[in-house]
Amino acid sequence: MRPERHLSILAIILLNAAVFAWEQSRETDFAFDYGATPASISDAARALVDGNLNSEVAQKLSTLLTAMFLHGDVAHILYNMVFLWAFGYLTSEHLGQWWALAAFVFCGVCGNIAQVCLNLESPFPIIGASGAVCGFEGIYLGLALRWALPWPDVWPLAHPVPPRQLAAFAVVGFVIDMVLLTNHDQQIAYGAHVGGFLSGLAIAAIVTTVFPTLAAYWRTG
């Protein structure tokens, strides 16, 4: 592995870890200040539509991004970071690290918007990188279905596997994840998972339509 090819993914993981460590060391919770609270974002969106753009509206809308760097507990951040590394690494490997960074932001924000739309008046903040992680899974699935990808060799895989096998694992994992989340008692943003996954699929569909093969994509770089 050449880490310099995946600096954006490493930076995302380190930033998430740093924010989580900061919260724990200060024994504080950033969720209500920087999490994406649907009720607040709905108010900000209505104000924006009415032409009332100010610092308060901008701050509320910015939480669609900042929420992606907050996590509730150790299990939450570890689960997200492991899958973010695996599928973020593969996205970076095939599309380039800066496009992977853009995909992280786009899929994460789309996922949070989807969750807001499902709970417009909810006072509970959305936190976590799950939407972006599901976005990376959607991207890899779309690429594996349309392009002849090399066998992925990335931690935590013990050895390289066929690309479509890994893509199928991502789909099965996503479905199981959704079943568990929708039957869970806690407030969990399952809409963010769906929104992120679908936005990732959309990215892959556009890229593979414009560039029929991986080689054709890289020839433009």
C-alpha positions in Angstrom: 0.0 0.0 0.0 1.2 3.5 -0.8 -0.3 5.8 1.9 0.4 8.9 -0.1 -2.3 7.8 -2.6 -4.9 7.8 0.2 -4.0 10.9 2.2 -7.5 12.3 2.0 -9.0 9.1 3.5 -6.4 9.0 6.2 -7.0 12.7 7.0 -10.8 12.0 7.3 -10.2 9.2 9.8 -7.7 11.1 11.8 -10.0 14.1 12.0 -12.9 11.9 13.2 -10.6 10.4 15.8 -9.3 13.8 16.9 -12.8 15.2 17.4 -14.0 12.1 19.3 -10.9 12.2 21.5 -11.4 15.9 22.2 -15.0 15.3 23.2 -14.0 12.5 25.5 -11.2 14.5 27.1 -13.4 17.4 27.8 -16.3 15.2 28.9 -18.6 17.2 26.6 -21.0 16.5 23.7 -20.8 18.4 20.5 -24.0 16.8 19.1 -26.4 19.7 19.8 -24.0 22.3 18.6 -22.6 20.7 15.5 -24.9 17.8 14.8 -27.5 18.1 12.0 -30.8 18.7 13.9 -33.7 18.3 11.4 -35.9 21.0 13.0 -33.1 23.6 12.9 -32.1 22.7 9.3 -35.8 22.8 8.2 -36.1 26.3 9.6 -32.8 27.4 7.9 -34.0 25.9 4.6 -37.2 27.8 4.7 -35.4 31.0 5.6 -33.0 30.4 2.6 -35.9 29.9 0.2 -37.4 33.2 1.5 -34.1 34.9 0.7 -33.0 35.3 4.3 -29.3 34.2 4.2 -27.4 35.2 7.3 -24.8 33.8 9.6 -27.3 31.9 11.7 -28.8 30.2 8.7 -25.4 29.4 7.3 -24.3 27.9 10.6 -27.4 25.7 10.8 -26.9 24.4 7.3 -23.2 23.8 7.9 -24.1 21.1 10.4 -25.0 18.9 7.5 -21.2 18.7 7.1 -19.9 19.0 10.7 -22.3 16.2 11.8 -20.2 13.7 9.8 -17.3 14.1 12.2 -19.2 13.3 15.4 -19.8 9.9 16.9 -21.8 8.8 20.0 -19.5 6.1 21.4 -16.4 4.0 20.8 -18.3 1.3 19.0 -20.0 3.8 16.7 -16.7 5.4 15.6 -14.8 2.1 15.3 -17.5 0.5 13.1 -17.7 3.6 10.8 -13.9 4.1 10.5 -13.2 0.4 9.6 -15.7 0.5 6.8 -14.7 4.0 5.8 -11.1 2.9 5.4 -12.0 -0.2 3.4 -14.4 1.3 0.9 -12.9 4.8 1.0 -9.5 3.3 0.2 -11.0 1.5 -2.8 -12.8 4.6 -4.0 -9.5 6.5 -3.7 -7.6 3.7 -5.4 -9.9 3.8 -8.5 -11.1 7.4 -8.7 -8.3 9.3 -7.0 -8.0 10.6 -3.5 -9.4 14.1 -4.2 -12.5 12.7 -5.9 -12.8 10.3 -2.9 -12.8 13.3 -0.6 -15.4 15.0 -2.7 -17.5 11.8 -2.6 -17.2 11.6 1.2 -18.6 15.1 1.5 -21.3 14.7 -1.2 -22.6 11.3 0.1 -22.5 12.4 3.7 -24.4 15.6 3.1 -26.9 13.8 0.8 -27.4 11.2 3.5 -28.0 13.8 6.2 -30.5 15.7 3.9 -32.4 12.4 3.3 -32.7 11.9 7.1 -33.8 15.5 7.6 -36.5 15.0 5.0 -37.8 12.0 6.8 -37.9 13.8 10.2 -38.4 17.5 9.4 -39.4 18.5 12.9 -37.2 16.1 14.9 -35.2 17.8 17.7 -32.6 15.0 17.8 -29.3 15.8 16.1 -28.0 13.5 13.4 -24.3 12.5 13.9 -21.9 10.1 12.3 -20.1 9.3 9.0 -22.5 6.5 8.2 -24.0 8.2 5.2 -20.6 8.8 3.7 -19.5 5.3 4.5 -22.6 3.9 2.8 -21.9 6.2 -0.1 -18.4 4.6 -0.6 -20.1 1.2 -0.5 -22.5 2.3 -3.2 -19.7 3.7 -5.3 -17.7 0.5 -5.1 -20.8 -1.6 -6.0 -21.5 0.6 -9.1 -17.9 0.5 -10.2 -17.6 -3.3 -9.7 -20.8 -3.9 -11.8 -19.7 -1.8 -14.7 -15.8 -1.9 -14.7 -13.3 -4.8 -14.7 -11.7 -3.9 -11.4 -8.6 -5.5 -10.0 -9.1 -7.8 -7.0 -9.2 -5.6 -3.9 -6.4 -6.0 -1.4 -7.2 -3.8 1.6 -7.3 -4.2 5.3 -9.3 -5.8 7.0 -9.5 -8.4 4.1 -7.3 -11.3 4.8 -6.5 -11.8 1.1 -7.7 -10.3 -2.2 -11.2 -11.4 -3.3 -13.2 -10.9 -6.6 -14.5 -7.4 -6.8 -18.1 -8.5 -7.3 -17.9 -10.7 -4.3 -16.8 -7.8 -2.1 -19.6 -5.6 -3.7 -22.1 -8.3 -2.9 -20.8 -8.3 0.7 -21.3 -4.6 0.8 -24.9 -5.0 -0.4 -25.7 -7.8 2.1 -24.1 -5.8 4.9 -26.1 -2.7 4.0 -29.4 -4.7 3.9 -28.6 -6.3 7.3 -27.6 -3.0 8.7 -30.9 -1.4 7.6 -33.0 -4.3 9.0 -31.2 -4.0 12.4 -31.6 -0.2 12.4 -35.2 -0.1 11.5 -36.0 -2.5 14.3 -33.9 -0.7 16.9 -35.4 1.2 19.8 -33.0 4.1 19.7 -33.0 7.2 17.5 -30.9 6.1 14.5 -30.6 7.9 11.2 -31.4 5.0 8.9 -32.4 7.6 6.2 -28.8 8.8 6.1 -27.6 5.3 5.3 -30.1 5.0 2.4 -29.4 8.5 1.1 -25.7 8.0 1.2 -25.8 4.6 -0.5 -28.0 5.9 -3.3 -25.9 9.0 -3.8 -22.8 6.7 -4.1 -24.6 4.6 -6.7 -25.5 7.7 -8.6 -21.8 8.8 -8.7 -20.7 5.4 -9.9 -23.5 5.4 -12.6 -22.4 8.8 -13.9 -18.6 8.0 -13.9 -19.1 4.6 -15.6 -21.4 6.1 -18.2 -18.9 8.8 -19.1 -15.9 6.4 -18.9 -16.8 2.9 -20.1 -13.7 1.4 -18.5 -11.3 2.1 -15.7 -8.4 2.5 -18.2 -10.5 5.2 -20.0 -11.0 7.0 -16.7 -7.3 7.0 -15.8 -6.3 8.2 -19.3 -8.0 11.5 -18.5 -5.9 12.0 -15.4 
